[in-house]
Amino acid sequence: MSLFLPGRVVVFDYGEVISRTPVAARTALLEATGLTADELFPVYQELRHDLDRGDLSVLEYWRAIAARTGRSWTVSEVHRLWALDYTGWFEVDPDVLDLVEELHDAGTRLALLSNAGFDFGDPYRRSPMGSLFETVVVSAEEHVLKPDASIYRDTCDRLGITPSQMVFVDNRAENVAGAEAIGAVGHHHVSPTGLRAFLERLAEDAPREGATA
């Protein structure tokens, strides 16, 4: 079946949708910091919102983690931690990226909308993956995070579509709900199999929608 969705734009989240959960990188971070998971990851996640909103630089983010966990890291040590964390996010789930490519090759419009820091903007856009998306929206560059309604509306504006034309895929239910609240069609991503079934249903419905327009 061709995954062609005429009149729609499928907007993908990146982390743990296209990318895999960075399990090995997280283990390496624990080894490098000497912290336990309970010490590191609650602080890592809490401060991530400030990083992804563009309120903290990468250096400020890691130094804030150090301050909260009783550590002190030089720039070279921070760079090592950043590199471990950053590169861990670039292992993709091939089953999902293959679906994205199928959509692209069938002529479906695609975009990426990710809660991420400034450092992810260029890799998203310039990677092989990035060649499949006509628009990439990074939260730090907008200074607003999903599920704030404005980031979805701004994405629609850039794409020249109404919210009802957006199909939004995210692994976090609250982010899907945020898109649905402005009128988009949402999919809470759990597995590539579930995603494919969802997209195939939309593709099956597309001709009927066109016929009744």
N, C-alpha and C positions, 0 to 999 in steps of 0.2 A: 504494500500500500504506500502510495506517495504521501508524505507528510506535508502536504501543501495546505496552508490555512489562508485563503485569500481574504484580504481586508483586515487581517489581524497582524499584530506584532507580538512575538513571543519574547518576553523579557525574563532573562535568567539571573538569579543570584549566582554567585561564584562559590564561596566557601561551603564545602560539604554538600554541594549540588554538583557542580562541575569538578571541583577538586575533591580529593579524598581527605578524610580526617587525618591530620599529620601525626599519627601515633609515634612513629620513630623519632620525629623531631621533638616531640614532647618528652620522650624518654631522654633524649640527648640534652635537653634544657635542664632537666632535673640533675643530671650528672654534672653539667657545666656549672650550675649555680650552687650545688650542694644542698638545695632545698628539697623538702618533701612536696608531693603533689598538693597536699592540703595547705602548705605554706605558700606555694607559688601560684597555683592556678586560680584561686578566687581573686587574688589581687590582679593577676594578669588579665582576667576577664573584666573585672570592674573598671580598671583603667583603660581598657581597650576602647571603651565607648568614647573617651576623650581623645584618644589617638585617631579613631575612625571618624570623629566629628571634625578633625583638623585642629583641635585645641592644644594638642601636644605634638612636638616633633618626636621622631624615633628616639633620639638621645634622651629627651625629657621623659618619655614614656618609660624607658628602661631604668633611668635614674630614679623615677618615682617608685618603681617596683623595688629598687634597692633600698630606698628610704623606708618603705613600708615593711620590708622583710629583714631589716637590720644588716644590710650588706652595703658595700661601697665598691663600685666598679669603675675602672678607668675607661677611656674611650675605646681602647683596643679590646677590652673585655666586653664592653657593650656591643661593639661591632660583631664579635664572635657570637654573642647571644642572639643578636638581630639576624645574623646570617643563618644560624640554625633554625630559628623560627620562620623566617621569611621563605627560605628555600623549601621548607617542609610543605608550604601551601601550594607548591606548583606541581605536585604529582596529581594528575587528573584521573578521574574515573573514565576509562575509555568507552564504556557502554553509554555514558551520558554524553560525552563529547561526540561520539558517533551519531547519536540522535540529533544533536545540534547540527552536525554536518548534513544529515539527511534533510532536515528542515531547510537549511540554507540551499542545498542543491536542488530542492523541489521548488524554490522560489519564495519561500516564506521569509518575511522580514524578521530580523532578530536584533536584540539589544541585550546589554549586560547592565545590571544595577546591583552594585555591591557596597556593603558597609565595609570600608577599608581605608587605610591611611594613604597619604600622598604617595608613598613609595610604590604603591601597587598600580598607579595610573598608567605609566609607560609600559610595564610588562603586560598588563591586560591588553593594551591597544596594539602592541608591537609583537606579541607572541604569535605562534601559528594559530592558536585558539582565537586570538583577537581578529584574525582575518575574516572570521565568520560573522562578526557583529558590525552593524552600521553605526551604532552609537554605544558608547561606554560611559556610564555615569558612576562616579566614585564619590562616596559620601563625604570624605575629607575635603574634596574640591568644592562641594556644595555647602559645607558646614551644617549639615543636617543628616540625621540618621533615619533609616527605616525603623519603625513604621510610621514616621511622620508623613501626613498626607501630602505635604508640599513636594517631597522628593519624587513621589509617583506622578504628581501633576506636571512637575517640571520635565520629567522623562517623557511623558506624553506630548508635551509642547515641543520638545526637541524633535520628536518623531513625526510631528504633524498629525497626530491621531487624537481621537476622543478616548476617555478612560474605558469605555465599553469595547474598544478595539484592542486593548491590552490584555494579553494572557501572561500572568505572572507566576513564576515558579521559584519557590524558596523552601529551604529546609526548616525554617522557623514559622510556626503557626501564626504568631503574632504579626509577622511581616506579610504573610499571605492575607490575613484579616485586614491589615492596613490598606492593601491594594484593593481588596474587595469592597472596602468601605467607600472608595471613590467611584466604584462601578466597574472595576476590572474583573475578569475571570481569573480565579486563583487556583493554584495547585500546591498542596503541601507535599513536598518531595520527601519520600521515604526510601524509594528504590527505583533503579532504572526500569524495572518491569512495570511498576505502577505508573511511572512517567510516560512510558511508551503507550500504555493502554489509554491514559488520559489524552495524549496527543492524537492517537488514532480515532478516538471518539469525536474529538473536535474536527478532525479531517473528514470523517464520515458525515458530520452534520453540515459542513461548509456548503456543499452544493444545494441542500435544501434551504439553507439560509439565503443563498443567492437567488434561488428561484422564487422566494416569497417577498424579496425586497421590492 
